[in-house]
Amino acid sequence: MLWKHTDEFTHTSEARRQRRLVVSFFTTVGNYDYGFYFYFYLDGTFEVEAKATGIVFTGAHDGGDDPYSTPLAPGLGAPVHQHMFCARLDMTVDGVANSVDEIDVARVPVSASNPWGSAIGRTMTRLSSESDAVRDADGSVGRVWSISSASRRNRVGRPTSYVLHPSSEPALFTADEAHQRRRAGFAAHHLWVTQYEPSELWAAGYAVNLHPGGAGLPAYVAQDRPLDGEDIVVWHTFGLTHFPRLEDWPIMPVDYAGFTLKPYGFFDRNPTLDVPRSALSCHSTAAEAPSCGADCTCGH
């Protein structure tokens, strides 16, 4: 469903069906297979979905109570692990000059302007430099990040923008001293924002297995370049924390992770108002032809 409304006073009903363009591919990395699906919706929403499947990595298991692994079969178990991805989003919201704000839902105390205590507010924090823009998701306050134009305004005078909705799954859980954290520093936080630089393409650095740690995003943001009104790149880390289960063996059903980018004040109104009604259902026999509507395309 794209949108729908039934008016109880005029006894009319309108509905439009959603469509989406899907661009996808699968890649095999060792024992796992990963699908990456990019969804483009009619209302300007953009969604990324990662699908993890394949064969879980197994080893010997004595069947005891090991807090770090799950028994899958007699003598066989799989360790608890994470699948971490990072999307490099070269943002150009109504031009290359963009800004990023962190938005949290905020409770509003009872006051003269909120006598019933039912108002819901929000706080907006401008991320003005690369060191300020290393951030984590927080589902308890519905945290999102707004990427807005520094020059364009919508019809109510606000900056045109797109909002990044993270999934709020945990970031990397390894110890600070673990070599995984040194080499995959990008996975320690959900959001990084950098000033655009053509050579900065890899969240974990150019040669992940050849550097001792600190390459990629930690090195990029160490330059602490300004972000407000600049040509920026938003990096979003997302993924899964996988406690293997019996149902994952011998081949794992698809598990999902992802995020959404939604227009927020980018359009002056609902951009799908011109989507036509769906054609009526076609009939399989000529005898049913009299019941066809004017929009029927069945050929009777």
C-alpha positions as CSV (number, residue, x, y, z in Angstrom):
1,M,0.0,0.0,0.0
2,L,1.3,3.4,-1.0
3,W,-1.5,5.5,0.7
4,K,-5.1,5.0,1.6
5,H,-8.0,6.8,3.2
6,T,-11.7,6.1,3.7
7,D,-13.8,9.2,4.5
8,E,-16.7,8.2,6.8
9,F,-18.6,11.4,6.0
10,T,-18.6,11.4,2.2
11,H,-18.5,7.6,2.1
12,T,-15.6,7.6,-0.4
13,S,-12.4,5.6,-0.4
14,E,-9.1,6.2,-2.2
15,A,-6.1,4.0,-2.2
16,R,-2.9,3.7,-4.3
17,R,-0.6,0.7,-4.6
18,Q,3.1,1.0,-3.9
19,R,5.8,0.0,-6.3
20,R,9.6,-0.3,-5.8
21,L,12.6,-0.7,-7.9
22,V,14.9,-3.4,-6.6
23,V,18.6,-3.5,-7.4
24,S,20.4,-6.4,-5.7
25,F,23.4,-8.8,-5.8
26,F,24.8,-11.7,-3.7
27,T,28.4,-12.3,-2.8
28,T,30.0,-15.3,-1.0
29,V,32.6,-14.6,1.6
30,G,34.0,-17.8,3.0
31,N,31.1,-19.8,4.6
32,Y,28.6,-17.0,4.4
33,D,26.5,-15.6,1.5
34,Y,25.4,-12.0,1.7
35,G,22.7,-10.4,-0.4
36,F,22.5,-6.6,-0.7
37,Y,19.2,-5.2,-1.8
38,F,18.6,-1.5,-2.7
39,Y,15.0,-0.5,-2.7
40,F,13.8,2.7,-4.4
41,Y,10.2,3.6,-3.5
42,L,7.7,5.9,-5.3
43,D,7.6,8.5,-2.5
44,G,11.4,9.1,-2.6
45,T,12.2,6.6,0.2
46,F,15.5,4.7,-0.2
47,E,16.1,1.5,1.8
48,V,19.1,-0.8,2.1
49,E,18.7,-4.4,3.2
50,A,21.5,-6.9,3.8
51,K,20.6,-10.6,3.9
52,A,22.9,-13.1,5.6
53,T,22.6,-16.8,4.8
54,G,25.0,-19.7,4.0
55,I,26.7,-22.1,6.4
56,V,27.5,-21.0,10.0
57,F,31.1,-21.5,11.0
58,T,31.3,-24.6,13.3
59,G,33.7,-26.3,15.5
60,A,33.9,-29.0,18.2
61,H,31.5,-28.6,21.1
62,D,31.2,-30.8,24.2
63,G,27.5,-30.0,24.7
64,G,28.2,-28.1,27.9
65,D,27.0,-24.7,28.9
66,D,29.4,-22.5,26.9
67,P,28.3,-18.8,27.1
68,Y,30.2,-18.0,23.8
69,S,28.8,-20.7,21.5
70,T,25.7,-22.7,20.7
71,P,25.5,-26.5,20.3
72,L,23.9,-27.3,16.9
73,A,24.3,-31.1,16.8
74,P,26.0,-33.7,19.0
75,G,29.7,-32.7,19.2
76,L,29.2,-29.6,17.0
77,G,28.7,-26.0,17.9
78,A,29.0,-22.4,16.5
79,P,30.4,-19.3,18.2
80,V,28.5,-16.1,18.9
81,H,29.6,-13.5,16.3
82,Q,28.7,-10.3,14.5
83,H,28.1,-9.4,10.8
84,M,29.1,-5.7,10.4
85,F,28.5,-3.6,7.2
86,C,29.2,0.0,6.4
87,A,27.4,2.0,3.8
88,R,29.3,4.9,2.3
89,L,26.6,7.5,1.4
90,D,28.0,10.3,-0.8
91,M,25.2,12.7,0.0
92,T,24.0,15.5,-2.4
93,V,20.8,16.8,-0.9
94,D,19.8,19.6,-3.3
95,G,23.4,20.4,-4.0
96,V,26.8,19.4,-2.6
97,A,26.7,21.8,0.4
98,N,25.0,19.8,3.1
99,S,24.8,19.8,6.9
100,V,24.0,17.0,9.4
101,D,21.9,17.2,12.6
102,E,21.3,14.5,15.2
103,I,17.7,14.4,16.3
104,D,16.4,12.8,19.5
105,V,12.8,12.6,20.7
106,A,12.5,14.6,24.0
107,R,10.0,14.5,26.8
108,V,8.5,17.8,27.7
109,P,7.6,18.7,31.3
110,V,4.3,20.1,32.3
111,S,4.3,23.8,32.0
112,A,2.1,26.7,30.9
113,S,2.8,25.8,27.3
114,N,2.2,22.0,28.0
115,P,-0.5,22.0,30.7
116,W,-1.6,18.4,30.0
117,G,1.9,16.9,29.7
118,S,1.1,15.4,26.3
119,A,3.5,17.4,24.1
120,I,6.4,15.6,22.5
121,G,9.5,17.6,21.6
122,R,12.9,16.9,20.1
123,T,16.4,18.1,20.4
124,M,18.6,18.8,17.3
125,T,22.4,18.8,17.6
126,R,24.4,20.1,14.6
127,L,27.4,17.9,13.9
128,S,29.9,20.7,12.8
129,S,33.1,18.8,12.6
130,E,34.4,15.2,11.9
131,S,35.3,14.7,15.5
132,D,31.7,15.7,16.6
133,A,30.1,13.3,14.0
134,V,31.3,10.0,15.4
135,R,27.9,8.9,16.8
136,D,25.9,5.9,18.0
137,A,22.3,5.0,17.5
138,D,19.9,5.1,20.5
139,G,16.5,3.5,20.1
140,S,15.4,4.8,23.5
141,V,15.2,8.3,22.1
142,G,14.4,7.4,18.5
143,R,17.6,8.8,17.3
144,V,17.9,9.7,13.6
145,W,20.2,11.9,11.6
146,S,19.1,14.6,9.2
147,I,21.1,15.5,6.1
148,S,19.9,18.9,4.9
149,S,20.7,21.3,2.1
150,A,22.7,24.4,3.2
151,S,21.2,26.5,0.4
152,R,17.7,25.2,-0.6
153,R,14.5,25.7,1.3
154,N,11.1,24.1,0.9
155,R,7.8,26.1,0.7
156,V,7.6,26.6,4.5
157,G,11.1,28.0,4.6
158,R,12.9,25.0,6.1
159,P,16.0,23.3,4.6
160,T,15.2,20.4,2.2
161,S,16.5,17.2,3.8
162,Y,16.7,13.4,3.9
163,V,16.6,11.6,7.3
164,L,18.7,8.5,8.0
165,H,16.7,6.0,10.1
166,P,19.2,3.4,11.6
167,S,18.1,0.0,12.8
168,S,19.7,0.6,16.2
169,E,21.3,-2.8,16.3
170,P,24.5,-3.0,18.5
171,A,27.8,-1.8,17.1
172,L,31.0,-3.9,17.4
173,F,31.1,-5.7,20.8
174,T,34.7,-6.9,20.9
175,A,37.1,-5.7,23.6
176,D,39.0,-2.5,23.0
177,E,42.2,-4.5,22.8
178,A,40.9,-7.0,20.2
179,H,42.7,-6.9,16.9
180,Q,39.3,-6.9,15.2
181,R,38.5,-3.5,16.7
182,R,41.8,-2.1,15.6
183,R,41.4,-3.2,12.0
184,A,37.7,-2.6,11.8
185,G,37.5,0.6,13.7
186,F,34.5,1.7,11.6
187,A,32.3,-0.9,13.3
188,A,32.7,0.7,16.7
189,H,30.2,3.4,15.9
190,H,27.0,3.6,13.9
191,L,27.6,7.0,12.2
192,W,30.7,8.8,10.9
193,V,30.6,11.9,8.7
194,T,33.6,13.0,6.7
195,Q,34.3,15.9,4.3
196,Y,34.3,14.5,0.7
197,E,37.7,13.3,-0.5
198,P,37.8,11.2,-3.6
199,S,40.5,8.9,-2.3
200,E,38.6,8.0,1.0
201,L,36.6,5.1,-0.2
202,W,37.1,2.3,2.3
203,A,35.6,2.3,5.8
204,A,38.3,-0.2,7.0
205,G,41.2,1.1,4.9
206,Y,42.6,0.0,1.6
207,A,44.2,-3.2,2.7
208,V,42.4,-4.5,5.8
209,N,44.6,-7.6,6.3
210,L,47.9,-5.7,5.8
211,H,47.6,-2.8,8.2
212,P,48.1,-3.0,12.0
213,G,45.0,-1.0,12.8
214,G,43.6,2.5,12.7
215,A,43.2,2.8,9.0
216,G,40.0,3.9,7.2
217,L,37.4,5.9,9.1
218,P,39.4,6.5,12.3
219,A,42.2,8.0,10.2
220,Y,39.8,10.0,8.0
221,V,38.1,11.7,11.0
222,A,41.4,12.4,12.8
223,Q,41.8,15.3,10.3
224,D,38.8,16.9,12.1
225,R,37.7,18.8,9.0
226,P,34.6,21.1,9.1
227,L,31.3,19.6,8.0
228,D,28.7,22.4,8.2
229,G,27.6,23.4,4.7
230,E,30.4,21.3,3.1
231,D,30.4,18.5,0.5
232,I,30.1,15.5,2.9
233,V,30.0,11.7,3.0
234,V,27.8,9.9,5.6
235,W,29.0,6.5,6.6
236,H,26.5,4.2,8.4
237,T,27.6,1.0,10.2
238,F,24.8,-1.6,10.6
239,G,24.7,-5.3,11.1
240,L,23.7,-8.4,13.1
241,T,24.7,-9.9,16.4
242,H,24.3,-13.6,15.7
243,F,23.6,-16.1,18.5
244,P,23.4,-19.3,16.4
245,R,20.3,-21.4,16.8
246,L,19.4,-25.0,15.9
247,E,17.3,-23.7,13.0
248,D,20.5,-22.2,11.4
249,W,21.9,-25.7,10.8
250,P,22.8,-27.1,8.3
251,I,22.1,-24.0,6.3
252,M,21.0,-20.7,7.7
253,P,17.7,-19.1,6.7
254,V,18.1,-15.5,5.7
255,D,18.6,-13.0,8.5
256,Y,18.2,-9.2,7.9
257,A,19.9,-5.9,8.7
258,G,19.5,-2.5,7.1
259,F,18.5,1.1,7.2
260,T,16.2,3.7,5.5
261,L,16.7,7.1,4.1
262,K,13.4,9.1,3.9
263,P,12.7,12.5,2.5
264,Y,11.8,15.1,5.2
265,G,10.7,18.4,3.7
266,F,12.5,17.5,0.5
267,F,9.2,17.7,-1.3
268,D,6.6,20.4,-0.8
269,R,3.8,17.8,-0.5
270,N,3.2,14.1,-1.0
271,P,5.0,13.4,-4.3
272,T,2.8,10.4,-5.1
273,L,-0.6,12.2,-5.5
274,D,-0.4,11.6,-9.3
275,V,-0.1,7.9,-9.0
276,P,-3.1,6.5,-11.0
277,R,-5.6,4.1,-9.6
278,S,-4.9,0.4,-10.2
279,A,-6.7,-1.2,-13.1
280,L,-9.6,-3.4,-12.1
281,S,-9.1,-7.2,-12.1
282,C,-9.3,-8.9,-15.5
283,H,-11.9,-11.6,-16.2
284,S,-11.0,-14.9,-17.8
285,T,-14.2,-15.5,-19.8
286,A,-16.3,-13.4,-22.2
287,A,-19.4,-14.1,-20.1
288,E,-17.9,-12.0,-17.3
289,A,-17.3,-9.0,-19.6
290,P,-20.4,-7.1,-18.7
291,S,-19.1,-6.7,-15.1
292,C,-15.8,-5.1,-16.4
293,G,-15.3,-1.5,-15.3
294,A,-14.2,1.4,-17.6
295,D,-10.6,0.9,-16.6
296,C,-10.5,-2.8,-17.5
297,T,-7.5,-3.8,-19.6
298,C,-8.4,-7.4,-20.1
299,G,-9.3,-7.0,-23.8
300,H,-13.0,-7.9,-23.7
